[in-house]
Amino acid sequence: MKNEWPLWEVFIRGQHGLAHRHVGSLHAPDAEVALKSARDVYTRRNEGLSIWVVKAEDITASSPSEKGPLFDPSQDKVYRHPTFFPMPEELKGL
């Protein structure tokens, strides 16, 4: 529909968390209304410290079908894996 409000994705940072997590979506005419609506819909029990709203059209994401080409190159970088570093004998039993 031409006159439909944009879709916004809502992320909330919880009382005991450090990261925002996706909690849902809503339609709103602008960011201010999206933020207030997100507060009303997704933090009814005062469980959030911070809210992010992002226009869904502004999110760029990879596709599960691109997993191989996107993540396979990291397998060539063994120094990123903990097996690359020698483990001291006294720590192996912990």
C-alpha positions, 0 to 999 in steps of 0.5 A: 500500500502506498500510504502505509507507515514504514516498518520499524524493528525494535531492540531493547536492552534489558535491566541486566544485559549489556546488549540490545536484543530484537523484540519485535516490529511495529509500523509508525510514521517516524522515529519519534512515534516508533520509539514511543510506541515501542516503549508502550508495546514492549516495555509495559513492565518496566523491563528495559533500560534502552530502546532502539528503533530502526527502519526495517528497510535500512537493515542489511543482512546476510542470507543463510544461503550465503553462509558458505561464501561469507564465513568460510574464509575465517576457517583459513585464519587458524590464529583466530581459533583457541587451538592455535595457542599452546595450553600450559599443562597446569591449566589443561585439567581445569 
